Amino acid sequence: MAIDLDYVRKVVKREMVRCGTVSMYSFLREKGLYSIYLLLTGKKGSTSVVILKRFCKEFNVDLNDIEKKGIILNPRIFPIDMSSNAFIKLKSHVFNEGRIAFRKRSVGRLGYSNQDPVLLRYFTDLVRELGGDIRREPRFARYVLLVEANPVLARALDASGLPFGRKTRTDPPLDPLIRPNSRLFRYHIQATLAEEGWCSLIIAKGRRIQFVIAWGRSVDITDKLTGEQIEYLRQIAQTRRKRKIPIGSIEDTVLLREISLNAPQSFGQELTLLALSHKNIQWPEGLPTKVHISKKGWVTTFWEIHFNSPELIDFIHDEYGMLPSTWKSKRFENLYDVYVKYRGKKLTDEEIQEVRKFIEANPPKVSAEWISEKMRELFPSVEWGDDVEWIRKKLGRKKSK
């Protein structure tokens, strides 16, 4: 990182005068800023975020102010236009599958995780469009692919209303620039369906084909509940031997009412924007489907909206769909074609077998082969891109026979 040395020298000299010292070397050495001394004496050409953060802390300088004033010369991505399409789109991706976090020794971290390399490419392209950079090549972390971008972008997202930490606890709203009937809203829904959504094709009773499109969001409601209510949920979890509790297993009407009053803020906004964008359509309700209680007693509810009528399925497909070229989008289009072909019909035995084979050929999980193909295409510098068995191992799946 290159910084404006005239500014740094001015701050250091000001503080030396205030402290009554004349030796810059001793002054900076005592404060753990020997690297700054090397910069000012021309013995070093750049510094790190860690050192810059320490400099700001020691001399009471606002790091965000430094970025905005252009003191950071490289990488230089301020001012960031927080109303630009690229920024709002990036915010949607981070909202769904990203994470903004503090580290003990750095200003912040912006990460994005997904198993689909195509979605990683959507993220990295937006980062670069905003003038940022990707800190390292995609790598596996806990069965998913992870990329990290500029800490500066992390702070910009935080300043725009997407705070640091777990989104289930911070429960942030959508960006106010995501408005009804806007291109940004359409992109947000496409991204949400590709990142937080799913679809399924089944053969229901009466030999009829059935298709469902859905997405969901979670929110932490621990602070809304009493100790007795949390203990009640813990007892249900112990009885079921599962920490995820179906909403139908909860009989306490007061607790159910509390859950119903505390939907994720963004989820409610998404449904409202859908209704405002398409007022002639009767939209289904979003409902809580399950509750999770952690070992530490944190209670999280999961809310979902399902589209299963032929009219709504066609509408979502035609007006929104999922982000193009992604694994989920490809699968969605394939299953939708089969659904359109057979809907309304009572299927024969042969047709049932054909549909089942098609469902099996389009699984919901991203395949190792897809990851390999797309990594080689979109991130060709990654060395492991052609090693399908290694990818399969990192996904936690069995070797192919």
N, C-alpha and C positions, 0 to 999 in steps of 0.2 A: 504494500500500500504506500503510495507516494502522497506526501502532504506538503502544504505551503510552509516552507521553513521561515519565511519572514514573519508570519503570524506566530509560529511556535517560539521564535527568538524573542519577539515582543512580549509574549506572555511570561517567558522564563525571566527576562530582565526585569519586568515589572515586579514579579514575586521576589527576585533577589534583592531589589531595592527595599521592598516592604519588610523583608527579613533581615536586612542589614548585612548581607554577605557579598563577597566580591569574587569568590572562586566558583565559577559555573560547574567545573568538574566535581568539586566536593558537594555542592548544593544538589546537583542532580543525582549523584551517586548515593547520597543519604536517603533520597526519596525513591530509590529503586528504579531510576530513570536514566541509567547509564547509556541505554540505547538512544535516548534523545540527545545526549551529549555527542555521541558518535555521528548522529544525523547532522547536528549543527556545526560540527567541525569537519564535515565532508568525508568522514571515514566510513560512512554507511549511506546507502542510497534510498532505503525504504524502511518502513516499520510495520508492525503487526497491529491487529485490532486490539489485542490484549494490552500492548504498550500504550496505544492511544487512549484506551479506556482508563488506564492507570494515570496517564497525564491529565486527563479531564477531571478525574476524581481528586488528584492532589491539588490542582489549581482552580477547582470549582468552575470548570468550563462545561457547558451543555453540549454533549456529543451530537445530539440532533441538530443543534444550532450550527455546529462545525460543518456538518454535511450540507445543510441548506445554504450556507455562505460560500460553499465551494472550496473550503480549506482542504478537503480530501480531493486530490488531483486525479488519482487513479486507484481503483475504479471510481468514475464520477457519474453517478446516475441521478443526482438531485439537480433541479427539482423534479420529483415524480408527479406526473399529472394523475391525481387520484380520481379524476372524473373521466379518464380515457377508457375506451372500450377494452383495451388490453389489460388495464389494471383491474377493472370490474370482472372480466373473465377470469383472470388469475385468482381473484378473490373467491369466485365460485368454486374453483378447483381446490383451493386451500380450505375453504369452508367444508368441502365434502371429504377429501382424503389427505389434506395437508396438516401440518402441525407447526405452530410457532412456539418456540421454547427458549428459555434462558439457560445459559450454561454458567458454571461458576467462574470460568476464566475467559469468557467471550461475551460480546454484546447480545447476541441472539442467534437463533438458528431457524431457518425456514426449510422444512422438509416436505416431500410429497411421496406417498407410498401407494403402489398399486401393482398387481401382477401383470397388467397389460402394458407392454412397452409403448403402444400407441398413445395411451393416456399420459405416460411420462413425457412423450414427445410434445403433446399439446401443452403441457406445463412448461417444459424447457423453452419452447418456441415463444411463449408469452413472456417468460423471464427475460429472454434476450431482446424481445421487441421493446421492453421497458428499459433497456440499457444495462440490465444486470448480467450476471454470469453464473454458470453452474460450477460449484466448487469441486466436484469430483464426478467421475463416471458413475452410472447406475450400478448399484450393488444389491445383493440380497441381504435382507434383515428380517428375521422372523417370518420366513416364507413369502415375503413380498419384496418387490423391487423398490429401492429408495434412491432419490436424488435430493441434493441439497443446494440451495441458492443463497444469494447475498443476504447477510444479516441486515443490511440496509433495507431491503425489501420487507424483511420481517417486521422492522420497526414502522415502516410505512403502512403495512397492513394493520398493525396494532393501532396506529394513529387514526386509521379510517374506520375503526369500530369492530375489528376482528381481533380480540385480545389474545394475549399469550395464555397458554394452558389448555386444559382439556375442554373441548367445546360442550361436552355434556354438562359441565359445571358452570361455565361462563354463559352459556345459552345466548349467543350473540344473535342479533337481528340480521336480515338481509341488507345489502347496501341499498340506500334510498334511491339510487339511480336505476335499480331494477324495477321498472314500472310496467303496468298492464300494457299488453299489445306491443311491447318493445322488442327489438332484436336481442337486447341483453337478457330479457326474461326468457325468450325462446332458447338462447344459448344456455342459460342457467338450468332450465328444465332438461335439455339434452344432456348436459354434463351430469346432472343429478341422477337421471335414469341410467347413465353409463357407469356412474361411480357408486351410487347408493341404491340403485333400483335393480329389479329383476323381472323376468317374465317366465311363464311356464305353460306348457301345452300338455293337457291330459285327456284321456278318454273317460268321460263321466258315465253315470248310469244311463241306461237307455241307448248305449252305443253312440253317444253324441260327443263331438269334440268340443273341448272347452279351453279357452285361452285367458290368461290373467297377466296384466301389467301392474306393477306396484313399485312403490319406494317407501322408505321409512326413515325416521330420525329418532334420536334418543335424547333424554334430558334427565339430569340428576335432580331428584325431589327430596333428598334427605332432610334438608332444612325445613321442608314443608310438613314433615310428619312428626308425630309424637314418639317418644321412646316406646310406648306400648304398641303403636302401629308397626314400628320397625321390628320389635320382638315378635309380633304376630307373623310378619313376613318371614322372619328367620325360622320360626317353627314350621311354617309350610315348606320352606326349602329343605329343612332337615328331614321332614316326613317324606318328601319326594326324592331326597338325595340328589337334588339338582338346584343350582342357584338361580336358574331361570324359571320363573313361575308364570304359567299361562294366566291371563287375566281372568279366565273362567274359573280358576281355582280359588279366587279371592271372594269370600262371602261377606266381608265387613262392608256394609253399604256406605259408612262414613269415609272409610279409606278409599273406596271406589270413587266416591264423589271428589275427594281431594286429588286423586290421580286425574280424573276427567277435567279438572279445573287448571291443570298445569301441563299443558301440551308444550312441546318445544316451540319457542317463539318463531323460529324460521319456518317451521312446518305450517303453522297457522297462517303465516304471511304468504307462503307458496300457494296454499289452497284459496286464500282470498284473492290473490292475483290471478289465479286461473278463473275464478268466478267473475272477476271484473273484466277479464280479457274476452270471455266468451259467455255473455249474459244469457244467451238462448239455450244453454246446456244445463241440464240438471246433474250437478256433480255429486259423487258419493261423499260421505263423511270420512274424515280421518279419525281413526280410533286407536286407543291403546290396545296392544295385543299381548304384551308380556312385561314382567317386572324382573329385574335382576338385583340381587342383594350380594354385595361383595363380602369377603372375609372380614373387612374392617367396618362393615355395616353401612356402606354407601348404597343408596337405593336409586336405581336408574329405571325409567320406564321407556318402552319402545313403542312408537306410534307408527301406523301404516295407513296408506290409502291404496285401495285396490280398484282397478278398472277391469270389469269383466263382461260388460254388455257389448254386443257387436258394434253398436253405434259409437261408444266411447273408445273402444279398441281401434276402430278405423280412424277416429278423430285424432287420438294420440299418435298413431302411426303417421298420418298424413301431415299433421300440423307441427309435430315435435320430433318424435323418434329419439334415437340416441346418437351421440356424437359419431359422425361417419368414420368408417375404417376400423373402429374398435372391435374387440372380440364380442362384446355384448351386442353391438349393433349388427354385426354379421349374423349372430345367432338369432337375434330378434327378427331380422328380415326373413331368415330361413323358416323359422317357426310360423311367422305370420303368413307366409305364402301357403304353407300346408293348412293352416287354420282357415284361410279364405277358400281354399279348394274344397274342403270337406264340411264346413260349418252348415248347420241346418239339415244335414243328412243323417240317416241312421246307417252307421257303418257296417259293411260286410266283414266277415272274418278276414278276408284278404286285405281289405283296407285297414283294419285294425293292426294287422301285422306290419303293413307298410308304414303306418304312422308311428308305431313303436320303434321300428328300425330307424326312422328319421329322427325321433327324439333322442335315441341312443347315440346317433351320429352327431348330435349337436348338444353336448353336455354343457352345463352352466360353468364349470370350472375351466379356467384358461389352461390350455394344454402346453406342455413343455415344448412341443414342436412349434406352436405359434410363437412362444416367447423367443425361441431360437431364431426363427425366421425374421421376426420383427426387430430383434436386437441387431442382427446382421444388416438389416436394411436401414434402420434408423439410427443406430449407435454402432457403426462399423469398427470403431477403435476398441470396443470392449473385447478382450481376448477370449472370454468363455462363451461367446455368442453361438458358436457352432457345436458346443458340447451338450447335446440333448440329455444324456444320462446325468451329467453333473447338475443341470438345471432341474431335472426331475427329483434328484436327491435334495436340492435346496428347497424344493416345494414340499418336501416331506412325503413324497409319493413313492410307491414301489417301482422297482425297475421293470422295464418292459420285457416281455417274454420273447 
